[in-house]
Amino acid sequence: AEGLAARPGLRGVLFESDSVLAEARAYLGERGLLERVELVAGDMFAAFAVTADLYLLKWILHDWDDATCRRLLRGVAATMPAGARLAVIEGLQERNVVDPRFSMLDLEMLVVPEDGRERSADDLRVLLAAAGLSPDNLRVTAPGPAASADRGRPGPGRRALGRGWSIV
């Protein structure tokens, strides 16, 4: 919603469960953004068809084990047209390195959603590549992470999304 509010010319599609869409409808309506967002009910683990220039997964992959992440990312890659990008926003937790923010979150992800975890940049690259996406370039910024990968050839004017890390 913040991205749409900051950029009046953008439109979005929110692909979510029915229960989340009900909350989103109210939230977006209160902010005057509802008319610019198409709300689409669905299951991210089933086949879906949502066409966009940019797909965004924010704090999603850390909830799931690697096999489930690969399945989810393959589904997203299958619906992406050539030239589209996928932005993945996740915390980075390098293996065996204590991080003041993400080490505790990593422990929480192991316990709460069962088998979820924070991942390193290399871990995320492997997951994206296994889904047929092209993570080409890594940029690290601070403090919140973001990554993007291409489906097809990269478009002009590519840049990091937000603060954090970006695979472009």
MDAnalysis code that builds the backbone (N, CA, C; Angstrom):
import MDAnalysis as mda
import numpy as np

u = mda.Universe.empty(504, n_residues=168, atom_resindex=np.repeat(np.arange(168), 3), trajectory=True)
u.add_TopologyAttr("name", ["N", "CA", "C"] * 168)
u.add_TopologyAttr("resid", np.arange(1, 169))
u.add_TopologyAttr("resname", ["ALA", "GLU", "GLY", "LEU", "ALA", "ALA", "ARG", "PRO", "GLY", "LEU", "ARG", "GLY", "VAL", "LEU", "PHE", "GLU", "SER", "ASP", "SER", "VAL", "LEU", "ALA", "GLU", "ALA", "ARG", "ALA", "TYR", "LEU", "GLY", "GLU", "ARG", "GLY", "LEU", "LEU", "GLU", "ARG", "VAL", "GLU", "LEU", "VAL", "ALA", "GLY", "ASP", "MET", "PHE", "ALA", "ALA", "PHE", "ALA", "VAL", "THR", "ALA", "ASP", "LEU", "TYR", "LEU", "LEU", "LYS", "TRP", "ILE", "LEU", "HIS", "ASP", "TRP", "ASP", "ASP", "ALA", "THR", "CYS", "ARG", "ARG", "LEU", "LEU", "ARG", "GLY", "VAL", "ALA", "ALA", "THR", "MET", "PRO", "ALA", "GLY", "ALA", "ARG", "LEU", "ALA", "VAL", "ILE", "GLU", "GLY", "LEU", "GLN", "GLU", "ARG", "ASN", "VAL", "VAL", "ASP", "PRO", "ARG", "PHE", "SER", "MET", "LEU", "ASP", "LEU", "GLU", "MET", "LEU", "VAL", "VAL", "PRO", "GLU", "ASP", "GLY", "ARG", "GLU", "ARG", "SER", "ALA", "ASP", "ASP", "LEU", "ARG", "VAL", "LEU", "LEU", "ALA", "ALA", "ALA", "GLY", "LEU", "SER", "PRO", "ASP", "ASN", "LEU", "ARG", "VAL", "THR", "ALA", "PRO", "GLY", "PRO", "ALA", "ALA", "SER", "ALA", "ASP", "ARG", "GLY", "ARG", "PRO", "GLY", "PRO", "GLY", "ARG", "ARG", "ALA", "LEU", "GLY", "ARG", "GLY", "TRP", "SER", "ILE", "VAL"])
u.atoms.positions = np.array([
    [0.822, -1.190, 0.000],
    [0.000, 0.000, 0.000],
    [0.869, 1.259, 0.000],
    [1.980, 1.209, 0.725],
    [2.854, 2.389, 0.784],
    [3.453, 2.698, -0.580],
    [3.796, 1.669, -1.331],
    [4.339, 1.881, -2.670],
    [3.325, 2.536, -3.589],
    [2.075, 2.116, -3.498],
    [1.020, 2.725, -4.316],
    [0.753, 4.162, -3.873],
    [0.760, 4.394, -2.572],
    [0.510, 5.742, -2.057],
    [1.603, 6.708, -2.519],
    [2.833, 6.224, -2.582],
    [3.953, 7.076, -2.979],
    [4.030, 7.287, -4.494],
    [3.379, 6.410, -5.253],
    [3.445, 6.482, -6.717],
    [2.034, 6.415, -7.291],
    [1.375, 7.557, -7.432],
    [-0.031, 7.601, -7.860],
    [-0.322, 6.955, -9.216],
    [0.665, 6.785, -10.064],
    [0.426, 6.186, -11.364],
    [0.432, 4.660, -11.364],
    [0.824, 4.054, -10.253],
    [0.902, 2.591, -10.196],
    [-0.442, 1.958, -9.881],
    [-0.597, 0.732, -10.384],
    [-1.749, -0.113, -10.047],
    [-1.178, -1.406, -9.496],
    [-1.968, -2.122, -8.712],
    [-1.487, -3.362, -8.127],
    [-2.524, -4.460, -8.151],
    [-2.046, -5.662, -7.939],
    [-2.897, -6.833, -7.779],
    [-2.479, -7.472, -6.465],
    [-3.436, -7.712, -5.584],
    [-3.151, -8.410, -4.338],
    [-3.742, -9.807, -4.455],
    [-2.878, -10.807, -4.465],
    [-3.271, -12.204, -4.577],
    [-3.158, -12.808, -3.191],
    [-4.273, -13.149, -2.587],
    [-4.300, -13.594, -1.187],
    [-5.507, -14.479, -0.929],
    [-5.582, -14.987, 0.297],
    [-6.748, -15.773, 0.721],
    [-7.939, -14.833, 0.933],
    [-9.139, -15.401, 0.905],
    [-10.356, -14.601, 1.091],
    [-10.331, -13.814, 2.397],
    [-9.864, -14.448, 3.481],
    [-9.876, -13.767, 4.782],
    [-8.945, -12.552, 4.797],
    [-7.795, -12.665, 4.171],
    [-6.860, -11.537, 4.107],
    [-7.411, -10.446, 3.193],
    [-8.040, -10.842, 2.085],
    [-8.595, -9.850, 1.162],
    [-9.680, -9.007, 1.826],
    [-10.460, -9.590, 2.729],
    [-11.491, -8.815, 3.433],
    [-10.846, -7.703, 4.250],
    [-9.772, -8.023, 4.948],
    [-9.036, -7.008, 5.721],
    [-8.379, -5.992, 4.795],
    [-7.804, -6.482, 3.705],
    [-7.113, -5.600, 2.758],
    [-8.078, -4.614, 2.124],
    [-9.284, -5.066, 1.804],
    [-10.290, -4.189, 1.196],
    [-10.535, -2.980, 2.113],
    [-10.723, -3.233, 3.404],
    [-10.965, -2.147, 4.351],
    [-9.733, -1.244, 4.473],
    [-8.563, -1.847, 4.602],
    [-7.311, -1.098, 4.758],
    [-7.058, -0.196, 3.549],
    [-7.169, -0.770, 2.351],
    [-6.926, 0.005, 1.132],
    [-7.994, 1.075, 0.928],
    [-9.236, 0.756, 1.285],
    [-10.319, 1.731, 1.174],
    [-10.097, 2.940, 2.059],
    [-9.652, 2.697, 3.289],
    [-9.375, 3.796, 4.223],
    [-8.290, 4.729, 3.700],
    [-7.380, 4.187, 2.911],
    [-6.259, 4.974, 2.377],
    [-6.525, 5.509, 0.973],
    [-7.721, 5.282, 0.453],
    [-8.060, 5.777, -0.881],
    [-7.341, 5.062, -2.009],
    [-6.939, 3.811, -1.783],
    [-6.166, 3.068, -2.774],
    [-6.930, 1.912, -3.403],
    [-8.099, 1.611, -2.891],
    [-8.821, 0.414, -3.321],
    [-9.097, 0.392, -4.821],
    [-9.412, 1.538, -5.409],
    [-9.724, 1.561, -6.841],
    [-8.504, 1.267, -7.712],
    [-7.307, 1.280, -7.132],
    [-6.083, 1.006, -7.901],
    [-5.538, -0.395, -7.659],
    [-6.271, -1.207, -6.883],
    [-5.801, -2.557, -6.563],
    [-6.866, -3.577, -6.935],
    [-6.478, -4.537, -7.740],
    [-7.358, -5.668, -8.046],
    [-7.127, -6.728, -6.969],
    [-8.183, -7.130, -6.293],
    [-8.090, -8.139, -5.241],
    [-8.438, -9.496, -5.844],
    [-7.497, -10.438, -5.771],
    [-7.670, -11.757, -6.376],
    [-7.498, -12.823, -5.305],
    [-8.551, -13.602, -5.090],
    [-8.496, -14.687, -4.111],
    [-7.810, -15.898, -4.725],
    [-6.968, -16.556, -3.948],
    [-6.310, -17.752, -4.457],
    [-5.390, -18.370, -3.430],
    [-4.773, -19.454, -3.835],
    [-3.848, -20.226, -3.012],
    [-2.479, -20.151, -3.684],
    [-1.483, -19.634, -2.988],
    [-0.171, -19.451, -3.597],
    [0.527, -20.773, -3.917],
    [-0.019, -21.896, -3.418],
    [0.583, -23.192, -3.719],
    [-0.156, -23.932, -4.827],
    [-1.238, -23.358, -5.325],
    [-1.968, -23.937, -6.448],
    [-1.635, -23.123, -7.696],
    [-1.960, -23.663, -8.850],
    [-1.729, -22.926, -10.097],
    [-2.578, -21.652, -10.077],
    [-1.988, -20.561, -10.511],
    [-2.714, -19.292, -10.582],
    [-2.212, -18.502, -11.769],
    [-3.015, -17.551, -12.204],
    [-2.644, -16.721, -13.346],
    [-2.874, -15.260, -12.985],
    [-1.820, -14.603, -12.581],
    [-1.853, -13.175, -12.282],
    [-0.705, -12.562, -13.081],
    [-1.027, -11.671, -13.999],
    [-0.008, -11.076, -14.858],
    [0.371, -9.701, -14.334],
    [1.680, -9.478, -14.197],
    [2.182, -8.196, -13.695],
    [3.594, -7.963, -14.221],
    [4.060, -6.740, -14.070],
    [5.448, -6.405, -14.401],
    [6.380, -6.756, -13.252],
    [5.851, -6.643, -12.024],
    [6.627, -6.899, -10.820],
    [5.789, -7.735, -9.858],
    [6.380, -8.804, -9.363],
    [5.761, -9.665, -8.353],
    [6.530, -9.458, -7.062],
    [5.832, -9.367, -5.953],
    [6.466, -9.077, -4.671],
    [6.094, -10.145, -3.652],
    [7.124, -10.771, -3.071],
    [6.947, -11.685, -1.945],
    [7.669, -11.062, -0.761],
    [6.927, -10.574, 0.203],
    [7.529, -9.906, 1.355],
    [7.312, -10.749, 2.606],
    [8.434, -11.171, 3.191],
    [8.425, -11.975, 4.418],
    [7.563, -13.223, 4.240],
    [7.720, -13.903, 3.105],
    [6.967, -15.120, 2.810],
    [7.868, -16.349, 2.909],
    [9.005, -16.327, 2.249],
    [9.844, -17.521, 2.157],
    [10.351, -17.995, 3.510],
    [10.566, -17.084, 4.446],
    [11.115, -17.515, 5.740],
    [10.129, -18.353, 6.552],
    [8.873, -18.417, 6.106],
    [7.869, -19.242, 6.784],
    [7.944, -20.713, 6.387],
    [8.699, -21.042, 5.345],
    [8.607, -22.361, 4.743],
    [9.964, -23.038, 4.607],
    [9.930, -24.384, 4.509],
    [11.155, -25.147, 4.256],
    [11.562, -24.959, 2.789],
    [12.739, -25.435, 2.432],
    [13.264, -25.212, 1.090],
    [12.390, -25.827, 0.002],
    [11.895, -27.057, 0.220],
    [11.077, -27.720, -0.802],
    [9.799, -26.925, -1.069],
    [9.177, -26.415, -0.023],
    [7.950, -25.632, -0.181],
    [8.250, -24.302, -0.867],
    [9.381, -23.689, -0.519],
    [9.778, -22.431, -1.185],
    [10.001, -22.661, -2.671],
    [10.652, -23.756, -3.029],
    [10.882, -24.041, -4.452],
    [9.548, -24.212, -5.175],
    [8.606, -24.911, -4.560],
    [7.283, -25.102, -5.175],
    [6.578, -23.764, -5.369],
    [6.617, -22.917, -4.356],
    [5.975, -21.600, -4.437],
    [6.629, -20.746, -5.524],
    [7.958, -20.701, -5.534],
    [8.670, -19.891, -6.517],
    [8.475, -20.411, -7.938],
    [8.384, -21.734, -8.117],
    [8.101, -22.274, -9.449],
    [6.722, -21.832, -9.929],
    [5.758, -21.800, -9.011],
    [4.415, -21.337, -9.371],
    [4.409, -19.885, -9.800],
    [5.149, -19.054, -9.079],
    [5.234, -17.636, -9.442],
    [5.936, -17.502, -10.791],
    [7.053, -18.216, -10.966],
    [7.805, -18.137, -12.226],
    [6.939, -18.569, -13.410],
    [6.077, -19.560, -13.200],
    [5.227, -20.058, -14.282],
    [4.219, -19.018, -14.763],
    [3.803, -18.124, -13.895],
    [2.808, -17.122, -14.284],
    [3.444, -15.814, -14.771],
    [4.759, -15.644, -14.547],
    [5.437, -14.408, -14.932],
    [5.670, -14.328, -16.438],
    [5.259, -13.231, -17.072],
    [5.590, -13.074, -18.489],
    [7.076, -12.714, -18.651],
    [7.599, -12.899, -19.846],
    [8.990, -12.523, -20.131],
    [9.189, -11.054, -19.787],
    [10.313, -10.754, -19.136],
    [10.638, -9.379, -18.772],
    [10.122, -8.961, -17.402],
    [9.250, -9.768, -16.797],
    [8.741, -9.431, -15.456],
    [9.824, -9.691, -14.413],
    [9.671, -9.039, -13.268],
    [10.613, -9.226, -12.159],
    [9.881, -9.728, -10.933],
    [10.621, -10.436, -10.107],
    [10.140, -10.880, -8.808],
    [11.009, -10.229, -7.748],
    [10.400, -9.518, -6.810],
    [11.126, -8.946, -5.677],
    [10.814, -9.789, -4.457],
    [11.860, -10.231, -3.779],
    [11.729, -11.030, -2.575],
    [12.336, -10.232, -1.429],
    [11.524, -9.916, -0.444],
    [11.997, -9.156, 0.711],
    [12.057, -10.104, 1.895],
    [13.254, -10.360, 2.362],
    [13.504, -11.285, 3.464],
    [14.699, -10.787, 4.278],
    [14.781, -11.227, 5.491],
    [15.966, -10.963, 6.305],
    [17.092, -11.878, 5.877],
    [18.310, -11.411, 5.963],
    [19.465, -12.241, 5.635],
    [20.100, -12.756, 6.907],
    [20.260, -14.061, 6.976],
    [20.941, -14.684, 8.105],
    [21.992, -15.621, 7.541],
    [23.226, -15.142, 7.535],
    [24.316, -16.002, 7.074],
    [24.497, -17.135, 8.079],
    [24.844, -18.298, 7.567],
    [25.019, -19.466, 8.437],
    [26.138, -19.233, 9.447],
    [25.859, -19.598, 10.689],
    [26.829, -19.546, 11.785],
    [27.374, -18.149, 12.064],
    [26.598, -17.133, 11.728],
    [26.976, -15.755, 12.029],
    [25.838, -15.132, 12.833],
    [26.162, -14.624, 14.014],
    [25.143, -14.005, 14.856],
    [24.781, -12.640, 14.281],
    [23.488, -12.406, 14.129],
    [22.983, -11.131, 13.646],
    [22.045, -10.582, 14.714],
    [22.205, -9.317, 15.113],
    [21.386, -8.782, 16.201],
    [19.885, -8.792, 15.907],
    [19.515, -8.742, 14.642],
    [18.091, -8.722, 14.308],
    [17.563, -10.086, 13.880],
    [18.302, -10.781, 13.026],
    [17.745, -11.953, 12.369],
    [18.053, -13.279, 13.046],
    [19.028, -13.350, 13.943],
    [19.302, -14.613, 14.628],
    [18.118, -15.038, 15.489],
    [17.513, -14.123, 16.228],
    [16.357, -14.469, 17.050],
    [15.148, -14.784, 16.169],
    [14.988, -14.041, 15.094],
    [13.893, -14.312, 14.168],
    [14.072, -15.685, 13.511],
    [15.318, -16.065, 13.242],
    [15.610, -17.371, 12.682],
    [15.141, -18.467, 13.633],
    [15.416, -18.311, 14.901],
    [14.976, -19.274, 15.910],
    [13.442, -19.339, 15.946],
    [12.807, -18.194, 15.893],
    [11.342, -18.151, 15.889],
    [10.776, -18.866, 14.661],
    [11.402, -18.674, 13.507],
    [10.918, -19.313, 12.274],
    [11.091, -20.825, 12.321],
    [12.079, -21.308, 13.059],
    [12.257, -22.746, 13.205],
    [11.169, -23.361, 14.082],
    [10.641, -22.588, 15.010],
    [9.693, -23.112, 15.996],
    [8.237, -22.846, 15.621],
    [7.904, -21.634, 15.221],
    [6.500, -21.252, 15.007],
    [5.920, -21.849, 13.720],
    [6.442, -21.545, 12.536],
    [5.796, -22.076, 11.340],
    [6.265, -23.478, 10.944],
    [7.095, -24.127, 11.738],
    [7.622, -25.460, 11.484],
    [8.451, -25.513, 10.212],
    [9.736, -25.558, 10.385],
    [10.719, -25.693, 9.307],
    [10.999, -24.410, 8.535],
    [10.401, -23.284, 8.911],
    [10.765, -22.025, 8.288],
    [12.115, -21.589, 8.828],
    [12.754, -20.659, 8.153],
    [14.030, -20.137, 8.641],
    [14.445, -18.919, 7.848],
    [15.300, -18.136, 8.441],
    [15.942, -17.052, 7.717],
    [17.044, -17.686, 6.877],
    [17.333, -17.104, 5.748],
    [18.306, -17.687, 4.834],
    [19.403, -16.688, 4.490],
    [20.506, -17.224, 4.010],
    [21.606, -16.384, 3.530],
    [21.309, -15.953, 2.100],
    [22.093, -15.013, 1.598],
    [21.952, -14.578, 0.211],
    [22.172, -15.749, -0.734],
    [23.161, -16.592, -0.431],
    [23.411, -17.761, -1.276],
    [22.230, -18.726, -1.256],
    [21.625, -18.932, -0.086],
    [20.450, -19.807, 0.011],
    [19.321, -19.295, -0.878],
    [19.080, -17.987, -0.836],
    [18.006, -17.407, -1.646],
    [18.319, -17.498, -3.138],
    [19.584, -17.301, -3.504],
    [19.982, -17.437, -4.910],
    [19.670, -18.844, -5.425],
    [19.994, -19.844, -4.605],
    [19.766, -21.241, -4.998],
    [18.270, -21.501, -5.177],
    [17.443, -21.012, -4.258],
    [15.993, -21.197, -4.370],
    [15.450, -20.534, -5.635],
    [15.883, -19.311, -5.908],
    [15.416, -18.591, -7.093],
    [15.850, -19.302, -8.373],
    [17.098, -19.736, -8.416],
    [17.610, -20.420, -9.609],
    [16.872, -21.742, -9.828],
    [16.542, -22.451, -8.751],
    [15.821, -23.723, -8.870],
    [14.430, -23.524, -9.451],
    [13.898, -22.314, -9.350],
    [12.575, -21.999, -9.895],
    [12.670, -21.460, -11.326],
    [13.874, -21.417, -11.885],
    [14.039, -20.924, -13.245],
    [14.167, -19.419, -13.326],
    [14.403, -18.782, -12.198],
    [14.582, -17.330, -12.174],
    [16.068, -17.013, -12.243],
    [16.398, -15.805, -12.652],
    [17.789, -15.433, -12.901],
    [18.287, -14.390, -11.916],
    [18.744, -14.813, -10.752],
    [19.336, -13.842, -9.825],
    [20.770, -13.547, -10.265],
    [20.978, -12.349, -10.818],
    [22.257, -12.056, -11.448],
    [23.251, -11.282, -10.592],
    [22.793, -10.288, -9.877],
    [23.695, -9.352, -9.222],
    [23.224, -9.146, -7.789],
    [24.136, -9.144, -6.853],
    [23.795, -8.949, -5.448],
    [24.291, -7.589, -4.973],
    [23.381, -6.806, -4.384],
    [23.741, -5.542, -3.764],
    [23.261, -5.587, -2.322],
    [24.123, -5.237, -1.405],
    [23.748, -5.225, 0.010],
    [23.659, -3.783, 0.469],
    [22.527, -3.438, 1.052],
    [22.340, -2.133, 1.656],
    [21.809, -2.366, 3.065],
    [21.549, -1.356, 3.816],
    [21.117, -1.534, 5.205],
    [19.821, -0.798, 5.442],
    [19.025, -1.192, 6.390],
    [19.072, -2.416, 7.174],
    [18.062, -3.469, 6.738],
    [17.041, -3.151, 5.970],
    [16.018, -4.141, 5.618],
    [16.261, -4.697, 4.231],
    [16.143, -6.016, 4.032],
    [16.524, -6.668, 2.794],
    [15.470, -6.672, 1.693],
    [15.928, -6.712, 0.454],
    [15.058, -6.866, -0.705],
    [15.843, -7.576, -1.794],
    [15.198, -8.436, -2.565],
    [15.869, -9.150, -3.654],
    [14.971, -9.139, -4.860],
    [15.555, -9.158, -6.029],
    [14.723, -9.298, -7.217],
    [15.387, -10.257, -8.179],
    [14.570, -10.904, -8.970],
    [15.068, -11.835, -9.971],
    [14.221, -11.659, -11.219],
    [14.799, -11.978, -12.360],
    [14.115, -11.785, -13.628],
    [13.540, -13.059, -14.176],
    [12.488, -12.886, -14.940],
    [11.947, -13.941, -15.791],
    [12.167, -13.428, -17.198],
    [13.119, -13.963, -17.905],
    [13.440, -13.439, -19.227],
    [14.523, -12.390, -19.122],
    [14.598, -11.555, -20.115],
    [15.649, -10.540, -20.148],
    [15.335, -9.377, -19.223],
    [16.372, -8.816, -18.592],
    [16.158, -7.665, -17.726],
    [15.685, -6.448, -18.514],
    [14.814, -5.679, -17.896],
    [14.336, -4.454, -18.521],
    [15.244, -3.291, -18.210],
    [15.049, -2.160, -18.861],
    [15.881, -0.978, -18.616],
    [15.557, -0.356, -17.261],
    [16.485, 0.378, -16.717],
    [16.242, 1.135, -15.487],
    [16.086, 0.271, -14.258],
    [16.731, -0.885, -14.202],
    [16.588, -1.776, -13.060],
    [17.364, -1.224, -11.889],
    [16.828, -1.393, -10.697],
    [17.506, -0.904, -9.495],
    [17.040, -1.703, -8.287],
    [17.736, -1.521, -7.176],
    [17.349, -2.192, -5.940],
    [15.987, -1.691, -5.490],
    [15.219, -2.561, -4.891],
    [13.903, -2.207, -4.376],
    [14.008, -2.059, -2.872],
    [13.825, -0.878, -2.367],
    [13.886, -0.672, -0.924],
    [15.310, -0.738, -0.423],
    [15.423, -0.982, 0.873],
    [16.727, -1.078, 1.482],
    [16.974, -2.519, 1.859],
    [18.202, -2.973, 1.743],
    [18.533, -4.327, 2.087],
    [19.418, -4.916, 1.029],
    [19.091, -6.076, 0.557],
    [19.895, -6.667, -0.495],
    [19.030, -6.877, -1.709],
    [19.676, -6.857, -2.824],
    [18.930, -6.981, -4.065],
    [19.696, -7.840, -5.030],
    [19.063, -8.912, -5.492],
    [19.645, -9.706, -6.565],
    [18.976, -9.207, -7.831],
    [19.769, -8.650, -8.737],
    [19.180, -8.068, -9.948],
    [19.807, -8.681, -11.181],
])
